[in-house]
Amino acid sequence: MVQSRRTPERGRARPAPASPAARPFPHTGPGRLRTGRGKDTPAGGDEDSGARSGARPALAQCRALSVDRAGPGSPRRLYLSLQQAQQDKGCKNKSQGTKEEKLLKRQAPAPGRDREAQDAGGTMNVEKAGGRLFGRGRCSSLSGPPGAAPTVHRMVEAMAQLQEDKAQLQEELAALRERLALRDSDQQATSTQLQNQVESLKEKLISQAQEVSRLRSELAQEEERLSRRLRDSHETIASLRAQSPPIKYVIKTVEVESSKTKQALTESQTRNQHLQEQVAMQRQVLKEMEQQLQSSHQLTAQLRAQIAMYEAELERAHGQMLEEMQSLEEDKNRAIEEAFARAQVEMKAVHENLAGVRTNLLTLQPALRTLTSDYNGLKRQVRGFPLLLQEALKGVKAEIGQAIEEVNSNNQELLRKYRRELQLRKKCHNELVRLKGNIRVIARVRPVTKEDGDGPEASNAVTFDPDDDSVIHLLHKGKPVSFELDKVFSPRASQQDVFQEVQALITSCIDGFNVCIFAYGQTGAGKTYTMEGTPENPGINQRALQLLFSEVQEKASDWEFTITRDCRPLHPHPGRDLLGQEPQEKLEIRLCPDGSGQLYVPGLTEFRVQSVDDINKVFEFGHTNRTTEFTNLNQHSSRSHALLIVTVRGVDCSTGLRTTGSPGRERPLVSPVEKNTSETLYSLKFAERVRSVELGPGARRAELGSWSSQEHLEWEPACQTPPGSTRAHSAPGSGTSSRPGSIRRRLQPSGKSRPLPV
Ligand SMILES: Nc1ncnc2c1ncn2[C@@H]1O[C@H](COP(=O)(O)OP(=O)(O)OP(=O)(O)O)[C@@H](O)[C@H]1O
């Protein structure tokens, strides 16, 4: 127990302490408390009890408020403030403020009662002092000036805003870099735009820096204010502690003065104990506040660090922007310099051009005058151009007419030469016919074959004159008989030798002359071999046809030839068409109604052929249709009596002259063996008789398609023979005549001549 050093006057209330803050909070222990003038104050005691009962929630509320008001300084509250919505904060503050006011009102004694408590003694003062300190006073002091907590909150919000602004600035910087990377021809315009943006960014940065400095100053003020409050609290606590001894003294004094006050002392001690508890609680609150203040310091340091970081970032961005601005400025200056240099060069060039143009103008003026005069001259010429054109056209027409006349004259000359050539060819042919006769008889003697058998009957009965190839000697029944023909081929003669003798006839056929090669002789004499030959060694037919097509192809540029052929049997039904649908039907041979004397077979089938193969196919087709008469001597004899007619129709492309020739064919004479001498003799006699027949000159079947009557060639009267027919059978008086100039030699075995049997 602590005893007081001085004793106050009895019956008098102790003087109230100079300030509520100087009121003692004694740790009385079991001592009594004297209340003022020693008067018990149950009402005051009730009021104190009420104050006590209200002090606890008030302190708790103050603590809550302290935490809440100082909340922005704590990390937890800081993040709560960021997370919670603004209205939540407003409602909460409002409700808390309302609670606080209610609690403070309850805690704060009414004016009258306060006066009574002051009158009642130091206990009441202690209670008031404690209430003011830890109730309204503390709470109000901790709450700070109105707007202190929102200021911190605004700082946090500003920091968040700064972060957002920083991100936005970073995005804008990235976009700016992209745009900077993409600067091109419109660099100048972009540079201006970027400069504007940079200016706005600079202004924004400056304003934000000002805001940061302002916030920093506010933060420093708040920190200073909090430090000052903490210092005041420490001083208050220290002063309270320093005021403890007088309270102890009063307790001691009251203990000896009054027994009545013992109860009050007990109550005061109880209250004192309660107040001590409250003091402990307040100390705890203070400790927590100090911790919060420390946390606030730490948060402030963090915020400062963040602000410093942001400032550094801003500084860096600012520096980067300055660099980019510098780069842009340099680019702009460079572009301006280049543009200026280019403009100077262009201006110089323009000046030079201008000077040149001026010089040219000076030079061109005389030229312009010359051109003007030329133009006027040309204008006059153009006016007279139609007349000039007419004259020129007239001259050109005259020249063209003259050229046409010259061409016509040349054509006439060429035509004349062509006609003369034709006449020459005709004369040559006629000369050939005259010299050789239009019926020539050629004898070909085949070699003795196995089919001729053995013995004297198969001996050779034919001999030749080595000095005359037109004489043949036959030993008939021991008597030599000689014959003169146009040509005699020995068994050594080849197919080509025989063909060369008749080759000229093919040319005559193409020229439009009818040609007939007639083979005559007994069966097995070699007619088929001579005319057809074998595939390996073709005869006259194949060679003649090959020559025919070859000649036609050579003349293809000037002539259009159509080659057709038909096939008809000679016997036993000479009027049948072997190529027709009905080969058994007999056709009539009629005289051409055009008066040409030509014979024709109405309805006879003709095939247009393009090659020798086509002709052979047609011939084979006709052969299959032919009635075959088999002979014992020769299995090929069936061919020997068919007549193959090849007609060559030609049109001269330049003159329109049309020609038609038919190389009808049959067999040459001619067996060499003894047993056939009778037949051979008969054949030779027949041949010699035929050779004695003289025909008129060969008729060229030519007609001019488009020539005028004056241009018609006047051909000699034709020897009218049907195509392919044998002219040897022409009727007397129809152009045939004896050949008076021909040499007729009949060589007799004895050298005497005798008439040839006909
Ligand atoms: N110049 C020749 N050289 C070699 N063999 C020949 C000659 N002439 C005919 N022959 C041969 O004689 C035989 C009879 O000839 P080919 O068939 O030509 O007689 P042909 O007169 O046509 O008989 P046919 O009147 O019965 O038809 C054939 O085997 C033929 O090969």
The ligand as an ORCA input file, in Angstrom:
! r2SCAN-3c Opt
* xyz 0 1
  N       9.363    -65.995   -169.498
  C       9.152    -66.983   -168.613
  N      10.169    -67.328   -167.779
  C       9.966    -68.336   -166.891
  N       8.809    -69.014   -166.722
  C       7.799    -68.710   -167.545
  C       7.905    -67.702   -168.493
  N       6.749    -67.595   -169.156
  C       5.955    -68.556   -168.600
  N       6.587    -69.210   -167.634
  C       6.029    -70.297   -166.810
  O       5.242    -71.048   -167.634
  C       4.085    -71.506   -167.024
  C       2.890    -71.090   -167.788
  O       2.843    -69.749   -167.916
  P       1.494    -68.939   -167.875
  O       0.673    -69.365   -166.751
  O       1.878    -67.522   -167.874
  O       0.789    -69.354   -169.181
  P      -0.560    -68.793   -169.806
  O      -0.303    -68.488   -171.147
  O      -1.015    -67.671   -168.962
  O      -1.558    -69.992   -169.614
  P      -3.149    -69.907   -169.693
  O      -3.532    -69.371   -170.965
  O      -3.575    -71.314   -169.519
  O      -3.509    -69.057   -168.537
  C       4.079    -70.915   -165.657
  O       4.517    -71.859   -164.743
  C       5.063    -69.806   -165.803
  O       5.728    -69.579   -164.586
*
